[in-house]
Amino acid sequence: MRLGFFDGNPKFLPFGKLGPSDVCTDDHKALALAAAKQGIVLLDNNGVLPLSRKGTKSLAVIGPNANATTVMISNYAGIPCGYTSPLEGLKKYVQDLRYEPGCVNVKCSNESLIEAAAKAAAATDASVVVVGLDQSIEAEGLDRENLTLPGFQEMLVKQVANSTNGTVILVVMSAGPIDVSFAKNLSKVGGIIWVGYPGQAGGDAIAQVIFGDHNPGGRSPFTWYPQEYADKVSMTDMNMRANTSNNFPGRTYRFYNGKTIYEFGHGLSYSTFAKYIIKAPSTVLIKPKSTSNQNNILCLASNSCAQLNHETLNGQAIDVSTLNCQNSTFDLVVGIMNRGPKDGSHVVLVFWKPASSVDLSGAPNVQLVAFERVFVMKGKNESVTVKVDVCKVLNLVDSKGERNLIIGQHTLIVGSPSERQVKHHLNVRLASEIELPTESNILSS
């Protein structure tokens, strides 16, 4: 609708005269590359990455997705301006390059090509193995049956790791999580990168990350479960919350407490970042829409609303529609220091842990409420301001589908579970008739 699809003949609209030549400009190609680089997630690094361009004289590029083109754009994509496969991207960094697919395709139904791949790894300084999936494995109407690499791909990675005298960088191309715990336990695997389906410029983005021309800052958009999770949980079970009565472990970072390969929001960098809170309120006061009907809303066991205070209301769930939420937004200002050794961007994740409630059950463990990307030069500090709307994001939905604000102490957590987190406690209070706030004192720090 915002693109004007219902505004008449598209030829007479602002974008009506644009054609292929307008799409494949240098700026658009640069945007495709920037998007691919920002989306890459560095999952593991034992210090090998980035590879040294001078120290890597020869490189083996291996795997069923090593020379991927159309796989990289997946579905729901337009006609690309061209492709740069991982193989083509890596050729720009290493002249002595040997390519072996290792498998005929991602289904990797036999091991006939693995020996040649292992020999290539043995003859080079380092190996980049690009594994994963494509639309023959995961697509609309085609769900995966497990979380492991298809066919003999795992054997391919192991054989390459056993054969090389150098290091192996594992690149995973997929839309969803894969159990790569076997690779984490291989000493020769020096780094693991997830690239999703990175688009037409994916090969350049992958190469720039591997050789350090781009400092990765992407975060995993999902939880990486072990295969045992898929063995235990039926794909037709749509429940989210854990249930001890039938040993259901729950789904997603919001409710799952079990073993993970990588957690939601995980993502490493070639730099070390430190975060600290510069500014945030310690108390937020919210008042009802009107005091005349406050008894109907809040005074569940009291004859006088003036007798209510934040202590007696702690844990109560208040219907958000009955609250005055015009001034319920506050600024959370976070400082980020880049301790080096590279310039880079850092994605600040803000999670929320709800206050405990006497009225609502099944609250999430945590919930992502905001995120911002900020670029920080090495040795420098930057700040980012995240706006948090108490009524919109710090609420829980009850069994009737109504949103409720919990009165009590909430916790904001800056950072993912895999990094050092900074916590801030926020006391959400309901203003009584005695304590009705003005606009200037709704937020206090």
C-alpha positions as CSV (number, residue, x, y, z in Angstrom):
1,M,0.0,0.0,0.0
2,R,2.8,2.4,0.9
3,L,4.4,1.7,-2.5
4,G,1.3,3.0,-4.2
5,F,-0.1,-0.2,-5.7
6,F,-3.6,1.1,-5.2
7,D,-3.0,4.7,-6.4
8,G,-3.8,4.1,-10.1
9,N,-1.7,3.5,-13.2
10,P,1.9,2.9,-12.0
11,K,3.3,4.6,-15.1
12,F,2.1,7.9,-13.7
13,L,3.4,7.4,-10.2
14,P,6.8,8.4,-8.8
15,F,8.4,5.0,-9.5
16,G,6.6,4.4,-12.8
17,K,9.4,5.3,-15.1
18,L,12.1,3.2,-13.3
19,G,13.5,0.3,-15.2
20,P,16.3,-2.3,-15.0
21,S,19.0,0.3,-15.7
22,D,17.8,2.2,-12.6
23,V,18.1,-1.0,-10.5
24,C,21.5,-2.2,-11.5
25,T,23.4,1.1,-10.7
26,D,26.6,1.1,-8.8
27,D,24.8,2.4,-5.7
28,H,22.3,-0.5,-5.8
29,K,25.1,-3.0,-6.2
30,A,26.9,-1.4,-3.3
31,L,23.8,-1.7,-1.2
32,A,23.5,-5.4,-2.0
33,L,27.1,-5.9,-0.9
34,A,26.5,-3.8,2.3
35,A,23.4,-5.8,3.2
36,A,25.2,-9.1,2.7
37,K,28.1,-8.0,4.9
38,Q,25.9,-6.8,7.7
39,G,23.9,-10.0,7.7
40,I,26.9,-12.4,8.1
41,V,27.3,-13.9,11.6
42,L,30.6,-15.0,13.0
43,L,29.6,-17.9,15.2
44,D,33.0,-19.2,16.3
45,N,36.6,-18.1,16.0
46,N,39.6,-19.7,17.8
47,G,41.8,-16.8,16.7
48,V,42.4,-17.9,13.2
49,L,40.1,-15.4,11.6
50,P,40.7,-13.2,9.8
51,L,43.0,-15.1,7.6
52,S,46.2,-13.3,6.6
53,R,46.4,-12.4,3.0
54,K,50.1,-12.6,3.0
55,G,50.3,-15.8,5.0
56,T,47.7,-17.6,2.9
57,K,49.5,-18.4,-0.3
58,S,47.2,-21.2,-1.4
59,L,43.5,-21.9,-0.6
60,A,41.2,-24.8,-1.1
61,V,37.5,-23.8,-1.7
62,I,35.3,-26.8,-1.0
63,G,31.7,-27.7,-0.7
64,P,28.3,-27.9,-2.5
65,N,27.7,-24.2,-2.0
66,A,31.2,-23.0,-2.7
67,N,30.3,-21.9,-6.2
68,A,26.7,-21.0,-5.4
69,T,24.9,-18.4,-7.5
70,T,21.1,-18.7,-7.6
71,V,21.2,-20.5,-4.3
72,M,22.3,-17.2,-2.7
73,I,19.2,-15.3,-3.6
74,S,16.8,-18.1,-2.5
75,N,13.1,-17.3,-3.1
76,Y,11.1,-14.1,-3.2
77,A,13.9,-12.4,-5.1
78,G,13.9,-10.3,-8.3
79,I,16.3,-10.7,-11.2
80,P,19.8,-10.1,-9.9
81,C,22.3,-7.8,-11.6
82,G,24.8,-10.6,-11.6
83,Y,26.3,-13.0,-9.1
84,T,29.6,-13.2,-7.2
85,S,29.9,-16.8,-5.8
86,P,32.0,-17.6,-2.7
87,L,34.6,-19.1,-5.1
88,E,34.8,-15.9,-7.2
89,G,35.0,-13.7,-4.2
90,L,37.9,-15.7,-2.7
91,K,39.7,-15.6,-6.0
92,K,40.3,-11.9,-5.4
93,Y,42.4,-12.7,-2.4
94,V,44.3,-15.8,-3.2
95,Q,45.8,-16.6,-6.6
96,D,46.7,-20.2,-5.9
97,L,43.1,-21.5,-5.4
98,R,41.8,-25.0,-5.8
99,Y,38.1,-25.8,-6.1
100,E,36.5,-29.1,-5.2
101,P,32.7,-29.3,-4.7
102,G,33.0,-32.4,-2.5
103,C,29.3,-33.2,-3.3
104,V,27.3,-33.2,-6.5
105,N,24.7,-30.9,-4.8
106,V,23.6,-30.1,-1.3
107,K,21.8,-33.4,-0.8
108,C,25.2,-35.0,-1.1
109,S,23.8,-38.4,-1.6
110,N,27.2,-40.1,-2.1
111,E,30.8,-39.7,-1.0
112,S,32.4,-40.1,-4.5
113,L,33.8,-36.5,-4.5
114,I,35.1,-36.3,-0.9
115,E,38.5,-37.8,-1.6
116,A,39.4,-35.2,-4.1
117,A,38.3,-32.4,-1.7
118,A,40.5,-33.9,1.1
119,K,43.5,-34.0,-1.3
120,A,42.9,-30.3,-2.2
121,A,42.8,-29.5,1.5
122,A,46.1,-31.4,2.2
123,A,47.9,-29.4,-0.6
124,T,46.9,-25.9,0.5
125,D,47.6,-23.5,3.4
126,A,43.9,-23.2,4.4
127,S,40.5,-24.5,3.4
128,V,37.1,-22.7,3.2
129,V,34.3,-25.3,3.2
130,V,30.9,-23.9,2.2
131,V,28.1,-26.2,3.2
132,G,24.4,-25.9,3.9
133,L,21.1,-26.0,2.2
134,D,19.1,-24.8,-0.7
135,Q,15.5,-24.9,-1.8
136,S,15.6,-28.6,-2.5
137,I,15.9,-29.0,1.3
138,E,14.0,-26.0,2.7
139,A,11.3,-24.0,0.9
140,E,7.7,-23.2,0.9
141,G,5.8,-26.5,1.4
142,L,9.1,-28.3,2.0
143,D,10.0,-28.5,5.7
144,R,13.2,-30.1,6.9
145,E,12.9,-33.3,8.8
146,N,16.0,-32.8,10.9
147,L,18.6,-30.2,11.9
148,T,21.7,-31.9,10.5
149,L,23.6,-31.3,7.3
150,P,22.2,-33.3,4.4
151,G,23.7,-36.5,3.2
152,F,27.5,-36.8,3.4
153,Q,28.2,-33.1,4.0
154,E,29.2,-33.8,7.6
155,M,31.6,-36.5,6.4
156,L,33.0,-34.0,3.9
157,V,33.8,-31.5,6.6
158,K,35.5,-34.1,8.8
159,Q,37.6,-35.5,6.0
160,V,38.8,-32.1,5.0
161,A,39.6,-31.3,8.6
162,N,41.5,-34.5,9.0
163,S,43.5,-34.0,5.8
164,T,44.6,-30.4,6.1
165,N,47.8,-29.2,7.5
166,G,46.3,-25.7,7.9
167,T,43.0,-24.5,9.2
168,V,39.4,-25.0,8.0
169,I,36.9,-22.2,7.9
170,L,33.3,-23.5,7.8
171,V,30.8,-21.3,6.0
172,V,27.1,-22.3,6.5
173,M,24.6,-21.2,3.9
174,S,21.0,-21.7,5.0
175,A,17.8,-20.0,6.1
176,G,17.5,-21.9,9.4
177,P,19.7,-23.4,12.1
178,I,21.9,-26.4,11.6
179,D,23.4,-28.6,14.2
180,V,27.1,-28.0,13.6
181,S,28.2,-29.2,17.1
182,F,30.4,-31.8,15.4
183,A,32.4,-29.0,13.7
184,K,32.8,-27.1,17.0
185,N,34.7,-30.2,18.3
186,L,37.1,-30.4,15.4
187,S,40.4,-28.9,16.3
188,K,41.3,-27.9,12.7
189,V,38.1,-25.9,12.3
190,G,39.3,-22.4,13.2
191,G,36.1,-20.5,12.5
192,I,32.4,-21.0,11.7
193,I,30.4,-18.4,9.8
194,W,26.7,-18.3,9.0
195,V,25.7,-16.3,5.9
196,G,22.1,-17.0,5.4
197,Y,21.3,-16.7,1.7
198,P,23.4,-13.5,1.2
199,G,22.2,-12.4,-2.2
200,Q,23.9,-11.5,-5.4
201,A,27.0,-10.1,-3.8
202,G,27.3,-12.9,-1.2
203,G,30.7,-14.2,-2.5
204,D,32.4,-10.8,-2.1
205,A,30.9,-10.4,1.4
206,I,32.1,-13.8,2.5
207,A,35.6,-13.2,1.2
208,Q,35.8,-9.8,2.9
209,V,34.8,-11.2,6.2
210,I,37.2,-14.2,6.0
211,F,40.2,-11.9,5.1
212,G,39.3,-9.1,7.5
213,D,38.4,-6.3,5.1
214,H,35.0,-6.3,6.8
215,N,34.6,-6.7,10.6
216,P,31.5,-8.9,11.1
217,G,28.8,-7.6,13.4
218,G,25.7,-9.7,12.5
219,R,23.6,-11.4,15.1
220,S,21.9,-14.8,14.8
221,P,18.1,-14.2,14.2
222,F,17.2,-17.6,15.8
223,T,18.2,-20.2,18.3
224,W,20.5,-23.0,17.1
225,Y,19.0,-26.2,18.5
226,P,20.8,-29.6,18.7
227,Q,19.4,-32.4,16.6
228,E,18.1,-34.1,19.8
229,Y,15.6,-31.2,20.0
230,A,14.1,-32.1,16.6
231,D,14.0,-35.8,17.7
232,K,12.1,-34.9,20.8
233,V,9.7,-32.2,19.6
234,S,7.0,-32.8,17.0
235,M,6.9,-30.2,14.2
236,T,3.1,-30.2,14.5
237,D,3.3,-29.2,18.1
238,M,2.7,-25.4,18.0
239,N,3.1,-24.7,21.7
240,M,5.7,-22.1,22.7
241,R,5.9,-22.5,26.5
242,A,7.7,-25.3,28.2
243,N,5.5,-28.0,29.8
244,T,7.0,-30.2,32.5
245,S,4.1,-32.6,32.5
246,N,5.0,-33.9,29.0
247,N,8.7,-32.8,29.0
248,F,8.1,-30.3,26.3
249,P,11.2,-27.9,26.4
250,G,9.5,-24.9,24.9
251,R,10.4,-22.9,21.7
252,T,12.5,-19.9,20.8
253,Y,14.8,-17.9,23.1
254,R,11.7,-16.5,24.9
255,F,10.7,-19.9,26.4
256,Y,13.4,-22.5,25.7
257,N,15.9,-23.2,28.5
258,G,17.6,-26.3,27.1
259,K,20.9,-26.9,25.4
260,T,21.8,-24.8,22.4
261,I,24.5,-24.8,19.8
262,Y,24.3,-21.0,19.5
263,E,21.8,-18.7,21.3
264,F,19.5,-16.2,19.7
265,G,21.4,-12.9,19.2
266,H,24.8,-14.6,19.2
267,G,27.5,-13.0,17.0
268,L,31.2,-12.4,17.4
269,S,33.4,-9.7,16.0
270,Y,37.1,-9.2,15.3
271,S,37.0,-6.4,18.0
272,T,36.1,-6.4,21.7
273,F,33.2,-4.1,22.7
274,A,32.2,-3.0,26.1
275,K,28.7,-1.6,26.9
276,Y,27.5,0.6,29.7
277,I,24.3,2.5,30.5
278,I,24.6,6.3,30.3
279,K,21.0,7.2,31.0
280,A,17.8,5.3,32.0
281,P,15.0,6.0,34.4
282,S,14.8,4.0,37.6
283,T,11.0,4.6,37.9
284,V,8.2,5.0,35.5
285,L,4.8,6.3,36.7
286,I,1.7,5.5,34.7
287,K,-1.7,6.9,35.5
288,P,-5.2,5.7,34.5
289,K,-7.0,7.4,31.7
290,S,-9.3,9.0,34.3
291,T,-9.6,8.9,38.0
292,S,-13.4,8.7,37.9
293,N,-13.4,5.0,36.8
294,Q,-10.2,4.1,38.6
295,N,-12.3,2.0,41.1
296,N,-13.6,-0.2,38.3
297,I,-10.1,-0.7,37.0
298,L,-7.9,-1.1,40.0
299,C,-9.6,-1.2,43.3
300,L,-10.3,-4.9,43.2
301,A,-10.4,-5.3,47.0
302,S,-10.4,-1.8,48.3
303,N,-13.1,0.9,48.6
304,S,-10.7,3.8,48.1
305,C,-8.3,4.2,45.3
306,A,-6.4,6.8,47.3
307,Q,-5.3,3.9,49.6
308,L,-3.5,2.1,46.7
309,N,0.3,2.4,46.3
310,H,2.9,0.7,44.3
311,E,3.6,-1.8,47.1
312,T,0.0,-3.1,47.3
313,L,-0.2,-3.2,43.5
314,N,3.0,-5.0,42.9
315,G,2.4,-8.0,40.6
316,Q,-1.0,-6.8,39.4
317,A,-1.7,-6.9,35.7
318,I,-3.4,-3.7,34.4
319,D,-5.2,-3.7,31.1
320,V,-3.2,-1.3,28.9
321,S,-6.3,0.1,27.3
322,T,-7.3,1.6,30.6
323,L,-4.0,3.5,31.0
324,N,-2.9,6.9,29.9
325,C,0.0,6.0,27.7
326,Q,0.7,9.3,26.0
327,N,3.9,9.8,27.9
328,S,5.0,6.3,28.5
329,T,8.2,6.4,26.3
330,F,11.6,6.9,27.7
331,D,15.2,6.9,26.4
332,L,17.7,4.2,27.2
333,V,21.1,5.6,26.3
334,V,23.8,3.0,26.0
335,G,27.5,3.7,25.6
336,I,29.7,1.4,23.5
337,M,33.5,1.3,23.6
338,N,35.5,-0.4,20.9
339,R,38.7,-1.8,22.5
340,G,40.0,-2.9,19.2
341,P,41.9,-4.0,17.3
342,K,39.6,-3.1,14.3
343,D,36.9,-0.5,13.6
344,G,33.5,-2.1,13.4
345,S,29.8,-2.0,14.0
346,H,28.1,-3.4,17.0
347,V,24.4,-4.3,17.3
348,V,23.1,-3.3,20.7
349,L,20.4,-5.8,21.8
350,V,17.9,-4.8,24.5
351,F,16.0,-7.6,26.2
352,W,13.2,-7.3,28.7
353,K,12.6,-9.6,31.7
354,P,9.0,-9.0,33.0
355,A,8.1,-8.3,36.6
356,S,6.6,-11.3,38.3
357,S,2.9,-11.3,38.3
358,V,0.2,-12.7,40.5
359,D,-2.3,-12.4,37.7
360,L,-0.6,-13.7,34.6
361,S,1.4,-16.9,34.1
362,G,3.5,-18.1,31.2
363,A,5.6,-15.0,30.8
364,P,8.6,-15.3,28.6
365,N,12.1,-15.7,30.2
366,V,13.2,-12.6,28.2
367,Q,12.0,-10.8,25.2
368,L,13.8,-8.6,22.7
369,V,12.3,-5.1,22.8
370,A,14.8,-3.0,20.8
371,F,18.1,-3.1,18.8
372,E,20.3,-0.6,17.2
373,R,23.5,-0.9,15.1
374,V,26.3,1.6,15.8
375,F,29.7,1.9,14.2
376,V,32.6,2.5,16.5
377,M,36.2,3.2,15.6
378,K,38.8,1.3,17.5
379,G,39.7,2.9,20.8
380,K,36.7,5.2,20.6
381,N,33.3,5.5,22.4
382,E,29.9,6.0,20.8
383,S,26.4,6.2,22.3
384,V,23.1,5.0,21.0
385,T,19.6,6.0,22.1
386,V,16.9,3.3,22.2
387,K,13.4,4.5,22.8
388,V,11.3,2.2,25.0
389,D,7.5,2.6,25.1
390,V,6.4,1.0,28.4
391,C,2.8,0.5,27.3
392,K,3.7,-1.0,23.9
393,V,6.6,-3.2,24.6
394,L,6.7,-4.0,28.3
395,N,3.4,-5.8,28.4
396,L,2.1,-9.3,28.4
397,V,-0.9,-10.7,26.6
398,D,-3.4,-12.6,28.7
399,S,-5.6,-15.6,27.7
400,K,-8.2,-13.2,26.3
401,G,-5.8,-11.6,24.0
402,E,-5.7,-8.3,26.0
403,R,-2.4,-6.6,26.7
404,N,-1.5,-6.0,30.3
405,L,1.1,-3.9,32.1
406,I,2.6,-5.5,35.2
407,I,3.2,-3.3,38.1
408,G,6.5,-3.9,39.8
409,Q,10.2,-4.2,39.0
410,H,11.1,-5.0,35.4
411,T,14.6,-5.7,34.2
412,L,16.2,-4.4,30.9
413,I,19.2,-6.5,29.8
414,V,21.6,-5.0,27.3
415,G,23.5,-7.7,25.3
416,S,22.9,-11.3,24.3
417,P,23.5,-14.2,26.6
418,S,26.8,-15.0,24.9
419,E,28.3,-11.6,25.7
420,R,28.8,-9.6,28.9
421,Q,25.4,-8.2,29.7
422,V,24.5,-5.0,31.5
423,K,21.3,-5.0,33.5
424,H,19.1,-2.1,34.5
425,H,16.1,-2.4,36.9
426,L,13.0,-0.4,36.1
427,N,10.3,0.1,38.6
428,V,6.9,0.5,36.9
429,R,4.4,2.1,39.2
430,L,0.8,3.1,38.9
431,A,0.0,6.7,40.1
432,S,-2.8,6.8,42.6
433,E,-5.1,9.8,43.2
434,I,-2.7,11.1,45.9
435,E,0.3,10.7,43.5
436,L,-1.1,11.7,40.1
437,P,2.0,12.7,38.1
438,T,2.4,15.7,35.8
439,E,4.0,15.3,32.4
440,S,7.3,16.4,33.8
441,N,7.5,13.7,36.5
442,I,6.1,10.7,34.7
443,L,9.7,9.5,34.3
444,S,12.2,9.8,37.1
445,S,15.8,8.7,37.1
